């Protein structure tokens, strides 16, 4: 998706406009909304609103082969990468000693 094509049709004329795609949008779609192979599947419960937004984003990028599961997985992996150190500290702080 390096260009955005808009075609306007009227009874008298057909116009086509080609614009260079926003690089930030291209990077986002490439990172989050492309086909991913998930060898295993598990059920995840999300709110209806989250599901609606995920569904709309995937539908808007159907040409990339995006799926809701792939999109959600990419978002969560990105979150893990950005917050790994903090998540490790929280996990370590939450564990009780097994033997006193």
Backbone as CSV, one residue per row, in Angstrom:
resi,resn,N_x,N_y,N_z,CA_x,CA_y,CA_z,C_x,C_y,C_z
1,UNK,0.840,-1.176,0.000,0.000,0.000,0.000,0.884,1.237,0.000
2,UNK,1.456,1.571,-1.153,2.313,2.744,-1.227,1.612,3.942,-1.840
3,UNK,0.424,3.688,-2.416,-0.353,4.763,-3.014,-1.826,4.584,-2.688
4,UNK,-2.536,5.701,-2.667,-3.982,5.679,-2.461,-4.619,6.215,-3.737
5,UNK,-5.515,5.425,-4.304,-6.169,5.807,-5.556,-7.628,6.130,-5.257
6,UNK,-8.078,7.303,-5.685,-9.466,7.704,-5.554,-10.025,7.918,-6.951
7,UNK,-11.145,7.279,-7.253,-11.774,7.420,-8.568,-13.144,8.060,-8.373
8,UNK,-13.359,9.172,-9.059,-14.640,9.876,-9.011,-15.342,9.669,-10.342
9,UNK,-16.583,9.236,-10.280,-17.348,8.981,-11.494,-18.600,9.840,-11.477
10,UNK,-18.824,10.563,-12.567,-20.058,11.326,-12.747,-20.563,11.032,-14.162
11,UNK,-21.765,11.452,-14.489,-22.279,11.169,-15.833,-21.396,11.702,-16.958
12,UNK,-20.652,12.775,-16.699,-19.866,13.416,-17.740,-18.381,13.054,-17.748
13,UNK,-17.851,12.614,-16.608,-16.404,12.454,-16.527,-16.009,11.390,-15.491
14,UNK,-14.872,10.808,-15.733,-14.264,9.909,-14.753,-12.902,10.493,-14.411
15,UNK,-12.658,10.740,-13.121,-11.390,11.301,-12.679,-10.710,10.313,-11.735
16,UNK,-9.424,10.191,-11.892,-8.646,9.350,-10.978,-7.572,10.212,-10.332
17,UNK,-7.429,10.049,-9.042,-6.421,10.796,-8.296,-5.548,9.779,-7.566
18,UNK,-4.243,9.901,-7.741,-3.306,9.000,-7.082,-2.461,9.831,-6.116
19,UNK,-2.501,9.432,-4.847,-1.706,10.113,-3.828,-0.751,9.106,-3.204
20,UNK,0.406,9.594,-2.803,1.329,8.754,-2.062,0.723,8.498,-0.690
21,UNK,0.736,7.246,-0.263,0.162,6.884,1.024,0.995,7.468,2.160
22,UNK,0.344,7.742,3.258,0.988,8.244,4.469,1.952,7.163,4.979
23,UNK,3.247,7.456,5.076,4.223,6.446,5.505,3.899,5.855,6.881
24,UNK,3.346,6.657,7.766,2.983,6.169,9.098,1.860,5.136,8.996
25,UNK,0.890,5.394,8.109,-0.194,4.431,7.901,0.338,3.147,7.272
26,UNK,1.219,3.277,6.309,1.802,2.106,5.644,2.557,1.252,6.667
27,UNK,3.334,1.890,7.539,4.093,1.160,8.557,3.157,0.452,9.535
28,UNK,2.077,1.117,9.935,1.111,0.518,10.865,0.458,-0.710,10.249
29,UNK,-0.011,-0.567,9.024,-0.659,-1.698,8.343,0.340,-2.843,8.180
30,UNK,1.564,-2.528,7.812,2.584,-3.558,7.633,2.872,-4.291,8.937
31,UNK,2.904,-3.567,10.043,3.236,-4.169,11.338,2.063,-4.935,11.943
32,UNK,0.858,-4.381,11.862,-0.272,-4.937,12.597,-1.329,-5.629,11.736
33,UNK,-1.492,-5.222,10.504,-2.641,-5.678,9.720,-2.235,-6.456,8.477
34,UNK,-1.333,-7.387,8.652,-0.963,-8.282,7.564,-1.172,-9.718,8.031
35,UNK,-1.249,-10.619,7.095,-1.516,-12.022,7.421,-0.443,-12.557,8.352
36,UNK,-0.898,-13.266,9.375,0.031,-13.955,10.254,-0.464,-15.381,10.437
37,UNK,0.464,-16.286,10.513,0.108,-17.686,10.693,0.137,-18.023,12.174
38,UNK,-1.013,-18.364,12.705,-1.125,-18.768,14.101,-1.381,-20.270,14.120
39,UNK,-0.378,-21.059,14.502,-0.548,-22.507,14.455,-1.573,-23.041,15.454
40,UNK,-1.776,-22.334,16.553,-2.765,-22.769,17.536,-3.721,-21.625,17.830
41,UNK,-4.899,-21.979,18.281,-5.909,-20.973,18.580,-6.465,-21.215,19.971
42,UNK,-6.662,-20.151,20.710,-7.350,-20.217,21.991,-8.377,-19.101,22.031
43,UNK,-9.397,-19.287,22.818,-10.459,-18.289,22.907,-10.027,-17.164,23.843
44,UNK,-10.264,-15.933,23.439,-9.983,-14.757,24.251,-11.255,-13.935,24.313
45,UNK,-11.610,-13.500,25.498,-12.815,-12.684,25.653,-12.420,-11.208,25.690
46,UNK,-13.055,-10.419,24.846,-12.849,-8.976,24.814,-14.219,-8.312,24.845
47,UNK,-14.244,-7.040,25.171,-15.516,-6.325,25.191,-16.068,-6.198,23.769
48,UNK,-17.357,-5.986,23.683,-17.998,-5.836,22.375,-17.407,-4.653,21.610
49,UNK,-17.073,-3.580,22.305,-16.513,-2.401,21.642,-15.126,-2.686,21.076
50,UNK,-14.298,-3.408,21.834,-12.970,-3.775,21.336,-13.111,-4.664,20.106
51,UNK,-14.019,-5.626,20.156,-14.243,-6.514,19.013,-14.718,-5.729,17.797
52,UNK,-15.590,-4.748,18.020,-16.106,-3.919,16.916,-14.966,-3.169,16.236
53,UNK,-14.088,-2.554,17.028,-12.971,-1.787,16.462,-12.007,-2.710,15.717
54,UNK,-11.665,-3.849,16.332,-10.783,-4.806,15.661,-11.391,-5.263,14.338
55,UNK,-12.684,-5.587,14.361,-13.372,-6.052,13.152,-13.352,-5.003,12.052
56,UNK,-13.612,-3.754,12.399,-13.623,-2.681,11.399,-12.236,-2.469,10.801
57,UNK,-11.196,-2.495,11.640,-9.835,-2.311,11.134,-9.437,-3.454,10.212
58,UNK,-9.777,-4.686,10.600,-9.448,-5.846,9.759,-10.216,-5.783,8.446
59,UNK,-11.494,-5.441,8.513,-12.303,-5.348,7.292,-11.770,-4.268,6.352
60,UNK,-11.306,-3.158,6.912,-10.773,-2.069,6.090,-9.458,-2.461,5.413
61,UNK,-8.830,-3.514,5.906,-7.551,-3.968,5.354,-7.626,-5.414,4.886
62,UNK,-8.782,-5.810,4.403,-9.003,-7.197,3.970,-8.012,-7.633,2.900
63,UNK,-7.566,-6.713,2.063,-6.654,-7.055,0.974,-5.310,-7.549,1.491
64,UNK,-4.980,-7.275,2.747,-3.699,-7.721,3.296,-3.782,-9.125,3.886
65,UNK,-4.996,-9.665,3.993,-5.174,-10.977,4.606,-5.219,-10.910,6.120
66,UNK,-5.397,-9.721,6.664,-5.422,-9.534,8.117,-6.573,-10.306,8.748
67,UNK,-6.342,-10.738,9.987,-7.385,-11.391,10.768,-7.463,-10.707,12.131
68,UNK,-8.588,-10.872,12.799,-8.728,-10.294,14.137,-7.675,-10.898,15.069
69,UNK,-7.504,-12.215,15.016,-6.514,-12.866,15.872,-5.104,-12.383,15.612
70,UNK,-4.746,-12.245,14.343,-3.413,-11.753,13.990,-3.197,-10.320,14.431
71,UNK,-4.231,-9.488,14.263,-4.149,-8.075,14.662,-3.989,-7.977,16.170
72,UNK,-4.819,-8.692,16.912,-4.753,-8.660,18.366,-3.415,-9.204,18.870
73,UNK,-2.927,-10.276,18.263,-1.632,-10.840,18.646,-0.511,-9.824,18.441
74,UNK,-0.513,-9.138,17.304,0.526,-8.132,17.025,0.481,-6.991,18.033
75,UNK,-0.714,-6.552,18.408,-0.863,-5.475,19.391,-0.309,-5.918,20.745
76,UNK,-0.662,-7.126,21.176,-0.219,-7.621,22.479,1.293,-7.847,22.494
77,UNK,1.848,-8.409,21.426,3.297,-8.618,21.356,4.025,-7.283,21.428
78,UNK,3.510,-6.271,20.746,4.107,-4.941,20.794,4.053,-4.393,22.223
79,UNK,2.930,-4.572,22.895,2.784,-4.127,24.284,3.809,-4.839,25.171
80,UNK,3.953,-6.154,25.010,4.931,-6.911,25.787,6.340,-6.363,25.560
81,UNK,6.688,-6.120,24.321,8.025,-5.621,23.990,8.293,-4.261,24.641
82,UNK,7.295,-3.397,24.634,7.462,-2.050,25.191,7.452,-2.038,26.713
83,UNK,6.833,-3.038,27.340,6.646,-3.020,28.790,7.268,-4.220,29.503
84,UNK,8.153,-4.952,28.856,8.692,-6.189,29.412,9.351,-5.997,30.775
85,UNK,10.190,-4.981,30.928,10.887,-4.787,32.203,9.905,-4.524,33.337
86,UNK,8.947,-3.646,33.098,7.939,-3.354,34.116,7.097,-4.589,34.422
87,UNK,6.706,-5.323,33.404,5.911,-6.530,33.609,6.680,-7.555,34.438
88,UNK,7.993,-7.699,34.184,8.809,-8.628,34.962,8.853,-8.227,36.429
89,UNK,9.012,-6.910,36.689,9.049,-6.434,38.076,7.722,-6.689,38.776
90,UNK,6.615,-6.431,38.096,5.295,-6.674,38.681,5.116,-8.150,38.982
91,UNK,5.517,-9.004,38.059,5.398,-10.443,38.253,6.236,-10.894,39.448
92,UNK,7.488,-10.446,39.510,8.368,-10.839,40.619,7.819,-10.339,41.954
93,UNK,7.294,-9.115,41.998,6.752,-8.564,43.240,5.495,-9.275,43.708
94,UNK,4.776,-9.917,42.791,3.504,-10.530,43.147,3.658,-11.949,43.675
95,UNK,4.826,-12.538,43.491,5.013,-13.917,43.922,5.389,-13.973,45.397
96,UNK,4.771,-14.912,46.100,5.084,-15.145,47.501,6.158,-16.212,47.573
97,UNK,6.906,-16.179,48.623,7.908,-17.207,48.854,7.203,-18.516,49.174
98,UNK,7.636,-19.568,48.549,7.026,-20.866,48.784,7.404,-21.418,50.149
99,UNK,8.670,-21.284,50.539,9.150,-21.769,51.841,9.658,-20.603,52.638
100,UNK,9.255,-20.511,53.901,9.715,-19.414,54.756,10.967,-19.743,55.492
